[in-house]
């Protein structure tokens, strides 16, 4: 398959998921996001940046770039709610899927396995369900995956990635966690060559609450995204969820083991881009595991780990030269799980008949 063909698959898959999300009935967090979307209709950009950034009772502007995006989409969509949900999904899934293609193409991965990675990125239900529920964080995560893939496997100048990283933080402040991994000079070195750097990062993670509490006090409580992130990280947080279950913990351990094997043990470990790329999920998942009692922090950071799963599967398929029959045997249950999850999950979709049987064009009626 040509590169143009892969991009076609990227866009088609994003459109399919966008069409499904376009008819999702707002519930929970999405209700608030949709309310704020409609609120931008009769406001200037300056007014809406303030209103959108201070939603939820905040007293200062936080994460102002997301309101800018919503305001622009509102004008493009003429306040059409379904079109907003569609375009928002297409943008984010395009970023995620293009990151799969970049990693695959730059590492000479067989196109069958790149398609497998795209398939998983598109149809893993846990990624899909977040795509139109935690809008700001999902967009920040999609931007991050694109930045990381470019940082590791392209010649894009660092300062350009730095600008995009800054905008990413202004979409959701939790993405600040990843900035050091993008730009630390030694983060692409072998563990044996940068052991003190890696040990220092691990120690920082273990002491994250103590360090964050000290910085909040020393900096006098910064009234911006950095201050907000430090304050949230400095204390135990309770969440509506009961926290991470055994399945999530098992997933984290699997991602840690696979990432370590790829970046430290496998035959592609000598590629600095591979080392930097897969060190990120390794450290991210370790961070989540040692902060399980900070329930909100652990759950939010867990969400960032999901998009790494399709790329890990793609890399392993290539390393092991997995046969197409096995790829099919894995893909069919994933697709069935996706369909069942949509039909019987907690979200509702306004489509005639059933999600199973509705032709794609009906999503746009």
C-alpha positions as a Markdown table, in Angstrom:
| # | Residue | x | y | z |
|---|---|---|---|---|
| 1 | Unk | 0.0 | 0.0 | 0.0 |
| 2 | Unk | 1.3 | 3.5 | -0.9 |
| 3 | Unk | 1.7 | 6.3 | 1.6 |
| 4 | Unk | -1.3 | 8.0 | 0.0 |
| 5 | Unk | -3.3 | 4.8 | 0.7 |
| 6 | Unk | -2.3 | 4.8 | 4.3 |
| 7 | Unk | -3.3 | 8.5 | 4.7 |
| 8 | Unk | -6.6 | 7.5 | 3.1 |
| 9 | Unk | -7.2 | 4.8 | 5.7 |
| 10 | Unk | -6.3 | 7.4 | 8.4 |
| 11 | Unk | -8.9 | 9.8 | 7.2 |
| 12 | Unk | -11.6 | 7.2 | 6.5 |
| 13 | Unk | -11.3 | 5.7 | 10.0 |
| 14 | Unk | -11.4 | 9.1 | 11.5 |
| 15 | Unk | -14.6 | 9.9 | 9.5 |
| 16 | Unk | -16.2 | 6.7 | 10.6 |
| 17 | Unk | -15.6 | 7.3 | 14.3 |
| 18 | Unk | -16.6 | 11.0 | 13.8 |
| 19 | Unk | -19.9 | 9.9 | 12.2 |
| 20 | Unk | -20.7 | 7.7 | 15.2 |
| 21 | Unk | -19.7 | 10.4 | 17.7 |
| 22 | Unk | -21.8 | 13.0 | 15.8 |
| 23 | Unk | -25.0 | 11.2 | 17.0 |
| 24 | Unk | -23.8 | 10.6 | 20.6 |
| 25 | Unk | -26.4 | 11.9 | 23.1 |
| 26 | Unk | -24.7 | 14.3 | 25.5 |
| 27 | Unk | -24.3 | 12.9 | 29.0 |
| 28 | Unk | -22.1 | 13.5 | 32.0 |
| 29 | Unk | -19.0 | 15.6 | 31.1 |
| 30 | Unk | -20.1 | 16.0 | 27.5 |
| 31 | Unk | -23.2 | 17.9 | 28.6 |
| 32 | Unk | -21.1 | 20.6 | 30.0 |
| 33 | Unk | -18.8 | 20.7 | 27.0 |
| 34 | Unk | -21.8 | 21.0 | 24.6 |
| 35 | Unk | -23.3 | 23.7 | 26.8 |
| 36 | Unk | -20.1 | 25.7 | 26.6 |
| 37 | Unk | -19.9 | 25.1 | 22.9 |
| 38 | Unk | -23.3 | 26.7 | 22.3 |
| 39 | Unk | -22.4 | 29.5 | 24.7 |
| 40 | Unk | -19.7 | 30.6 | 22.3 |
| 41 | Unk | -22.2 | 31.4 | 19.6 |
| 42 | Unk | -22.9 | 35.0 | 20.5 |
| 43 | Unk | -19.6 | 35.9 | 22.1 |
| 44 | Unk | -16.4 | 37.5 | 20.8 |
| 45 | Unk | -13.3 | 35.4 | 21.0 |
| 46 | Unk | -11.9 | 37.5 | 23.9 |
| 47 | Unk | -15.2 | 37.1 | 25.9 |
| 48 | Unk | -15.3 | 33.3 | 25.3 |
| 49 | Unk | -11.7 | 32.7 | 26.2 |
| 50 | Unk | -12.5 | 34.1 | 29.6 |
| 51 | Unk | -15.8 | 32.2 | 30.0 |
| 52 | Unk | -14.6 | 29.0 | 28.6 |
| 53 | Unk | -11.4 | 29.0 | 30.7 |
| 54 | Unk | -13.0 | 29.8 | 34.0 |
| 55 | Unk | -15.9 | 27.3 | 33.7 |
| 56 | Unk | -16.4 | 25.2 | 36.8 |
| 57 | Unk | -15.9 | 28.1 | 39.2 |
| 58 | Unk | -12.3 | 28.8 | 38.5 |
| 59 | Unk | -11.2 | 32.4 | 39.3 |
| 60 | Unk | -8.5 | 32.8 | 36.7 |
| 61 | Unk | -7.9 | 31.8 | 33.1 |
| 62 | Unk | -6.7 | 28.3 | 32.8 |
| 63 | Unk | -6.1 | 26.3 | 29.6 |
| 64 | Unk | -7.3 | 29.0 | 27.3 |
| 65 | Unk | -6.3 | 27.4 | 24.0 |
| 66 | Unk | -9.2 | 24.9 | 24.2 |
| 67 | Unk | -11.8 | 27.7 | 24.2 |
| 68 | Unk | -10.1 | 29.2 | 21.2 |
| 69 | Unk | -10.5 | 25.9 | 19.3 |
| 70 | Unk | -14.2 | 25.6 | 20.4 |
| 71 | Unk | -14.9 | 29.2 | 19.3 |
| 72 | Unk | -13.4 | 28.6 | 15.9 |
| 73 | Unk | -15.3 | 25.3 | 15.4 |
| 74 | Unk | -18.5 | 27.0 | 16.5 |
| 75 | Unk | -18.1 | 29.6 | 13.8 |
| 76 | Unk | -17.2 | 26.9 | 11.2 |
| 77 | Unk | -20.1 | 24.7 | 12.2 |
| 78 | Unk | -22.6 | 27.6 | 12.5 |
| 79 | Unk | -23.4 | 26.3 | 16.1 |
| 80 | Unk | -24.4 | 22.9 | 14.7 |
| 81 | Unk | -23.8 | 20.4 | 17.6 |
| 82 | Unk | -23.6 | 17.3 | 15.5 |
| 83 | Unk | -21.0 | 18.8 | 13.1 |
| 84 | Unk | -19.0 | 20.0 | 16.1 |
| 85 | Unk | -18.8 | 16.5 | 17.6 |
| 86 | Unk | -17.9 | 15.1 | 14.1 |
| 87 | Unk | -15.1 | 17.6 | 13.4 |
| 88 | Unk | -13.7 | 17.4 | 16.9 |
| 89 | Unk | -13.5 | 13.6 | 16.6 |
| 90 | Unk | -12.0 | 13.7 | 13.1 |
| 91 | Unk | -9.3 | 16.1 | 14.2 |
| 92 | Unk | -8.2 | 14.1 | 17.2 |
| 93 | Unk | -8.4 | 10.6 | 15.5 |
| 94 | Unk | -6.5 | 12.0 | 12.5 |
| 95 | Unk | -3.6 | 13.1 | 14.9 |
| 96 | Unk | -3.6 | 9.7 | 16.7 |
| 97 | Unk | -3.7 | 7.7 | 13.4 |
| 98 | Unk | -1.0 | 9.8 | 11.7 |
| 99 | Unk | 1.2 | 9.2 | 14.7 |
| 100 | Unk | 0.8 | 5.5 | 14.0 |
| 101 | Unk | 1.8 | 6.0 | 10.4 |
| 102 | Unk | 4.8 | 8.1 | 11.3 |
| 103 | Unk | 6.2 | 5.5 | 13.7 |
| 104 | Unk | 5.5 | 2.7 | 11.2 |
| 105 | Unk | 6.9 | 4.3 | 8.1 |
| 106 | Unk | 10.0 | 5.7 | 9.8 |
| 107 | Unk | 10.8 | 2.3 | 11.2 |
| 108 | Unk | 10.2 | 0.4 | 7.9 |
| 109 | Unk | 7.3 | -1.6 | 9.4 |
| 110 | Unk | 5.4 | -3.8 | 7.1 |
| 111 | Unk | 2.2 | -2.1 | 5.9 |
| 112 | Unk | 0.1 | -4.9 | 7.2 |
| 113 | Unk | 1.2 | -4.2 | 10.7 |
| 114 | Unk | 0.7 | -0.4 | 10.2 |
| 115 | Unk | -2.9 | -1.1 | 9.1 |
| 116 | Unk | -3.2 | -3.3 | 12.2 |
| 117 | Unk | -2.1 | -0.5 | 14.4 |
| 118 | Unk | -4.5 | 1.9 | 12.7 |
| 119 | Unk | -7.3 | -0.6 | 13.2 |
| 120 | Unk | -6.6 | -0.9 | 16.9 |
| 121 | Unk | -6.3 | 2.8 | 17.4 |
| 122 | Unk | -9.6 | 3.3 | 15.7 |
| 123 | Unk | -11.6 | 0.4 | 17.3 |
| 124 | Unk | -10.3 | -0.2 | 20.8 |
| 125 | Unk | -13.4 | 0.8 | 22.8 |
| 126 | Unk | -11.5 | 2.4 | 25.7 |
| 127 | Unk | -9.9 | 4.9 | 23.3 |
| 128 | Unk | -13.2 | 5.5 | 21.5 |
| 129 | Unk | -15.3 | 6.1 | 24.7 |
| 130 | Unk | -12.9 | 8.9 | 25.8 |
| 131 | Unk | -12.9 | 10.6 | 22.5 |
| 132 | Unk | -16.1 | 12.5 | 23.1 |
| 133 | Unk | -16.2 | 12.4 | 26.9 |
| 134 | Unk | -13.1 | 14.1 | 28.3 |
| 135 | Unk | -12.7 | 16.4 | 25.3 |
| 136 | Unk | -9.8 | 18.6 | 26.6 |
| 137 | Unk | -7.7 | 15.8 | 27.8 |
| 138 | Unk | -8.3 | 13.6 | 24.7 |
| 139 | Unk | -7.3 | 16.5 | 22.4 |
| 140 | Unk | -4.2 | 17.1 | 24.5 |
| 141 | Unk | -3.4 | 13.4 | 24.3 |
| 142 | Unk | -3.8 | 13.3 | 20.6 |
| 143 | Unk | -1.6 | 16.4 | 20.2 |
| 144 | Unk | 1.0 | 14.8 | 22.4 |
| 145 | Unk | 1.1 | 11.5 | 20.4 |
| 146 | Unk | 1.7 | 13.6 | 17.2 |
| 147 | Unk | 4.5 | 15.7 | 18.9 |
| 148 | Unk | 6.2 | 12.6 | 20.3 |
| 149 | Unk | 6.2 | 10.7 | 17.0 |
| 150 | Unk | 7.6 | 13.8 | 15.2 |
| 151 | Unk | 10.2 | 14.4 | 18.0 |
| 152 | Unk | 11.4 | 10.8 | 17.8 |
| 153 | Unk | 11.1 | 10.0 | 14.1 |
| 154 | Unk | 11.3 | 13.3 | 12.1 |
| 155 | Unk | 13.6 | 16.2 | 11.5 |
| 156 | Unk | 11.1 | 18.9 | 12.6 |
| 157 | Unk | 12.9 | 21.6 | 14.5 |
| 158 | Unk | 12.7 | 21.5 | 18.3 |
| 159 | Unk | 11.5 | 25.0 | 18.6 |
| 160 | Unk | 8.5 | 24.3 | 16.5 |
| 161 | Unk | 7.6 | 21.3 | 18.6 |
| 162 | Unk | 8.1 | 23.5 | 21.7 |
| 163 | Unk | 5.5 | 25.9 | 20.5 |
| 164 | Unk | 3.0 | 23.1 | 19.8 |
| 165 | Unk | 3.8 | 21.6 | 23.2 |
| 166 | Unk | 3.0 | 24.9 | 24.9 |
| 167 | Unk | -0.4 | 25.0 | 23.1 |
| 168 | Unk | -1.0 | 21.4 | 24.2 |
| 169 | Unk | -0.5 | 22.4 | 27.9 |
| 170 | Unk | -3.0 | 25.2 | 27.3 |
| 171 | Unk | -5.5 | 22.6 | 26.1 |
| 172 | Unk | -5.1 | 20.5 | 29.2 |
| 173 | Unk | -2.6 | 21.1 | 32.0 |
| 174 | Unk | -2.0 | 17.4 | 32.8 |
| 175 | Unk | 0.0 | 17.2 | 29.5 |
| 176 | Unk | 2.7 | 19.2 | 31.3 |
| 177 | Unk | 3.8 | 15.9 | 32.7 |
| 178 | Unk | 5.2 | 14.9 | 29.2 |
| 179 | Unk | 7.1 | 18.0 | 28.3 |
| 180 | Unk | 10.4 | 16.9 | 30.0 |
| 181 | Unk | 10.2 | 13.5 | 28.2 |
| 182 | Unk | 10.0 | 15.3 | 24.9 |
| 183 | Unk | 13.0 | 17.6 | 25.4 |
| 184 | Unk | 15.3 | 16.0 | 28.0 |
| 185 | Unk | 18.6 | 15.5 | 26.1 |
| 186 | Unk | 19.5 | 12.2 | 27.7 |
| 187 | Unk | 16.0 | 10.6 | 27.5 |
| 188 | Unk | 16.9 | 8.8 | 24.3 |
| 189 | Unk | 20.1 | 7.3 | 25.7 |
| 190 | Unk | 20.6 | 3.7 | 26.7 |
| 191 | Unk | 19.8 | 2.9 | 30.3 |
| 192 | Unk | 23.4 | 2.0 | 31.0 |
| 193 | Unk | 24.6 | 5.4 | 29.7 |
| 194 | Unk | 22.0 | 7.6 | 31.5 |
| 195 | Unk | 21.2 | 5.5 | 34.6 |
| 196 | Unk | 21.4 | 8.5 | 36.9 |
| 197 | Unk | 18.9 | 10.4 | 34.8 |
| 198 | Unk | 16.5 | 7.5 | 34.9 |
| 199 | Unk | 17.0 | 6.9 | 38.6 |
| 200 | Unk | 16.4 | 10.6 | 39.3 |
| 201 | Unk | 13.1 | 10.5 | 37.3 |
| 202 | Unk | 11.9 | 7.4 | 39.1 |
| 203 | Unk | 12.8 | 9.0 | 42.5 |
| 204 | Unk | 11.0 | 12.2 | 41.6 |
| 205 | Unk | 7.9 | 10.1 | 40.8 |
| 206 | Unk | 8.1 | 8.4 | 44.1 |
| 207 | Unk | 8.3 | 11.7 | 45.9 |
| 208 | Unk | 5.9 | 13.6 | 43.6 |
| 209 | Unk | 3.6 | 14.7 | 46.4 |
| 210 | Unk | 6.4 | 16.0 | 48.6 |
| 211 | Unk | 8.1 | 17.9 | 45.7 |
| 212 | Unk | 4.8 | 19.4 | 44.4 |
| 213 | Unk | 3.8 | 20.5 | 47.9 |
| 214 | Unk | 7.2 | 22.2 | 48.3 |
| 215 | Unk | 7.0 | 23.9 | 44.9 |
| 216 | Unk | 3.5 | 25.2 | 45.6 |
| 217 | Unk | 4.7 | 26.8 | 48.8 |
| 218 | Unk | 8.0 | 28.1 | 47.4 |
| 219 | Unk | 6.3 | 29.6 | 44.3 |
| 220 | Unk | 3.5 | 31.1 | 46.3 |
| 221 | Unk | 0.7 | 29.2 | 44.5 |
| 222 | Unk | 1.0 | 30.1 | 40.9 |
| 223 | Unk | -2.2 | 31.3 | 39.4 |
| 224 | Unk | -1.9 | 29.5 | 36.1 |
| 225 | Unk | -1.8 | 26.0 | 34.6 |
| 226 | Unk | 1.5 | 25.1 | 36.2 |
| 227 | Unk | 0.2 | 26.1 | 39.7 |
| 228 | Unk | -3.0 | 24.2 | 39.1 |
| 229 | Unk | -1.2 | 21.1 | 38.1 |
| 230 | Unk | 1.2 | 21.3 | 41.1 |
| 231 | Unk | -1.6 | 21.8 | 43.5 |
| 232 | Unk | -3.5 | 18.8 | 42.2 |
| 233 | Unk | -0.4 | 16.6 | 42.3 |
| 234 | Unk | 0.5 | 17.7 | 45.9 |
| 235 | Unk | -2.4 | 16.0 | 47.6 |
| 236 | Unk | -4.5 | 12.9 | 47.6 |
| 237 | Unk | -7.5 | 13.3 | 45.3 |
| 238 | Unk | -10.8 | 11.6 | 45.5 |
| 239 | Unk | -12.8 | 11.0 | 42.3 |
| 240 | Unk | -16.2 | 9.8 | 41.4 |
| 241 | Unk | -14.7 | 6.6 | 40.3 |
| 242 | Unk | -13.5 | 4.0 | 42.8 |
| 243 | Unk | -10.0 | 4.2 | 41.2 |
| 244 | Unk | -8.1 | 1.8 | 39.0 |
| 245 | Unk | -9.3 | -1.8 | 38.9 |
| 246 | Unk | -7.3 | -5.0 | 38.5 |
| 247 | Unk | -7.7 | -4.9 | 34.7 |
| 248 | Unk | -6.3 | -1.4 | 34.5 |
| 249 | Unk | -3.3 | -2.4 | 36.7 |
| 250 | Unk | -2.7 | -5.4 | 34.6 |
| 251 | Unk | -2.7 | -3.2 | 31.4 |
| 252 | Unk | -0.2 | -0.9 | 33.0 |
| 253 | Unk | 2.1 | -3.8 | 33.9 |
| 254 | Unk | 1.9 | -5.2 | 30.4 |
| 255 | Unk | 2.7 | -1.8 | 28.8 |
| 256 | Unk | 5.7 | -1.4 | 31.2 |
| 257 | Unk | 7.0 | -4.8 | 30.3 |
| 258 | Unk | 6.5 | -4.4 | 26.5 |
| 259 | Unk | 7.9 | -0.8 | 26.5 |
| 260 | Unk | 11.0 | -1.9 | 28.5 |
| 261 | Unk | 11.6 | -4.9 | 26.1 |
| 262 | Unk | 11.3 | -2.7 | 23.0 |
| 263 | Unk | 13.5 | 0.1 | 24.3 |
| 264 | Unk | 16.1 | -1.9 | 26.2 |
| 265 | Unk | 16.2 | -5.5 | 25.0 |
| 266 | Unk | 14.8 | -5.9 | 21.4 |
| 267 | Unk | 16.8 | -5.7 | 18.2 |
| 268 | Unk | 15.6 | -2.2 | 17.5 |
| 269 | Unk | 16.8 | -0.9 | 20.9 |
| 270 | Unk | 19.8 | 1.0 | 19.3 |
| 271 | Unk | 17.5 | 3.4 | 17.6 |
| 272 | Unk | 17.5 | 6.6 | 19.8 |
| 273 | Unk | 14.0 | 7.5 | 18.6 |
| 274 | Unk | 12.7 | 4.1 | 19.6 |
| 275 | Unk | 14.3 | 4.5 | 23.0 |
| 276 | Unk | 12.7 | 7.9 | 23.6 |
| 277 | Unk | 9.3 | 6.9 | 22.3 |
| 278 | Unk | 8.9 | 3.8 | 24.4 |
| 279 | Unk | 10.6 | 5.2 | 27.5 |
| 280 | Unk | 7.5 | 7.5 | 27.7 |
| 281 | Unk | 4.8 | 4.8 | 28.3 |
| 282 | Unk | 7.3 | 2.9 | 30.5 |
| 283 | Unk | 7.7 | 5.9 | 32.9 |
| 284 | Unk | 4.1 | 7.0 | 32.5 |
| 285 | Unk | 2.7 | 3.6 | 33.6 |
| 286 | Unk | 5.2 | 3.4 | 36.4 |
| 287 | Unk | 4.1 | 6.8 | 37.6 |
| 288 | Unk | 0.5 | 5.7 | 37.6 |
| 289 | Unk | 1.2 | 2.6 | 39.6 |
| 290 | Unk | 3.1 | 4.3 | 42.4 |
| 291 | Unk | 0.3 | 7.0 | 42.7 |
| 292 | Unk | -2.7 | 4.7 | 42.8 |
| 293 | Unk | -4.0 | 6.4 | 46.0 |
| 294 | Unk | -4.2 | 9.7 | 44.2 |
| 295 | Unk | -7.2 | 8.4 | 42.4 |
| 296 | Unk | -8.0 | 11.3 | 40.1 |
| 297 | Unk | -4.4 | 11.8 | 39.1 |
| 298 | Unk | -3.9 | 8.0 | 38.5 |
| 299 | Unk | -7.1 | 7.7 | 36.4 |
| 300 | Unk | -6.3 | 10.8 | 34.3 |
| 301 | Unk | -2.8 | 9.7 | 33.6 |
| 302 | Unk | -4.0 | 6.2 | 32.8 |
| 303 | Unk | -6.0 | 7.6 | 29.9 |
| 304 | Unk | -2.8 | 8.9 | 28.3 |
| 305 | Unk | -1.5 | 5.3 | 28.2 |
| 306 | Unk | -4.2 | 3.9 | 26.0 |
| 307 | Unk | -3.0 | 5.3 | 22.6 |
| 308 | Unk | 0.4 | 3.5 | 23.2 |
| 309 | Unk | -1.3 | 0.1 | 23.1 |
| 310 | Unk | -1.9 | 0.0 | 19.3 |
| 311 | Unk | 1.6 | 1.2 | 18.6 |
| 312 | Unk | 3.1 | -1.4 | 20.9 |
| 313 | Unk | 1.0 | -4.1 | 19.1 |
| 314 | Unk | 2.2 | -2.8 | 15.7 |
| 315 | Unk | 5.9 | -2.9 | 16.8 |
| 316 | Unk | 5.6 | -6.4 | 18.2 |
| 317 | Unk | 3.7 | -7.7 | 15.2 |
| 318 | Unk | 6.6 | -6.5 | 13.0 |
| 319 | Unk | 9.3 | -7.9 | 15.4 |
| 320 | Unk | 7.7 | -11.3 | 15.5 |
| 321 | Unk | 6.6 | -11.3 | 11.8 |
| 322 | Unk | 3.1 | -12.2 | 12.9 |
| 323 | Unk | 1.1 | -13.9 | 10.1 |
| 324 | Unk | -1.9 | -12.2 | 8.5 |
| 325 | Unk | -4.2 | -15.0 | 9.8 |
| 326 | Unk | -3.3 | -14.2 | 13.4 |
| 327 | Unk | -3.8 | -10.5 | 12.8 |
| 328 | Unk | -7.3 | -11.3 | 11.5 |
| 329 | Unk | -8.0 | -13.5 | 14.5 |
| 330 | Unk | -7.2 | -10.6 | 16.8 |
| 331 | Unk | -9.0 | -8.0 | 14.8 |
| 332 | Unk | -12.4 | -9.7 | 14.5 |
| 333 | Unk | -12.9 | -10.0 | 18.3 |
| 334 | Unk | -11.7 | -6.3 | 18.8 |
| 335 | Unk | -14.3 | -5.2 | 16.2 |
| 336 | Unk | -17.0 | -7.3 | 17.8 |
| 337 | Unk | -16.2 | -5.9 | 21.2 |
| 338 | Unk | -16.3 | -2.4 | 19.8 |
| 339 | Unk | -19.8 | -3.0 | 18.3 |
| 340 | Unk | -21.1 | -4.7 | 21.5 |
| 341 | Unk | -19.6 | -1.8 | 23.6 |
| 342 | Unk | -21.4 | 0.7 | 21.5 |
| 343 | Unk | -24.7 | -1.1 | 21.5 |
| 344 | Unk | -24.8 | -2.1 | 25.2 |
| 345 | Unk | -22.5 | 0.4 | 26.8 |
| 346 | Unk | -23.4 | 3.4 | 29.0 |
| 347 | Unk | -23.7 | 5.9 | 26.1 |
| 348 | Unk | -26.7 | 6.4 | 23.9 |
| 349 | Unk | -26.6 | 7.2 | 20.1 |
| 350 | Unk | -29.4 | 8.9 | 18.2 |
| 351 | Unk | -29.5 | 6.7 | 15.1 |
| 352 | Unk | -32.4 | 4.8 | 13.5 |
| 353 | Unk | -32.7 | 1.1 | 14.3 |
| 354 | Unk | -29.4 | 0.2 | 15.9 |
| 355 | Unk | -25.7 | 1.0 | 15.7 |
| 356 | Unk | -25.2 | -2.4 | 14.3 |
| 357 | Unk | -27.4 | -2.0 | 11.2 |
| 358 | Unk | -27.3 | 1.7 | 10.4 |
| 359 | Unk | -25.6 | 2.7 | 7.1 |
| 360 | Unk | -22.9 | 5.3 | 7.4 |
| 361 | Unk | -24.9 | 8.0 | 5.5 |
| 362 | Unk | -27.7 | 7.8 | 8.1 |
| 363 | Unk | -25.4 | 9.3 | 10.7 |
| 364 | Unk | -25.5 | 12.6 | 8.8 |
| 365 | Unk | -29.3 | 12.8 | 8.4 |
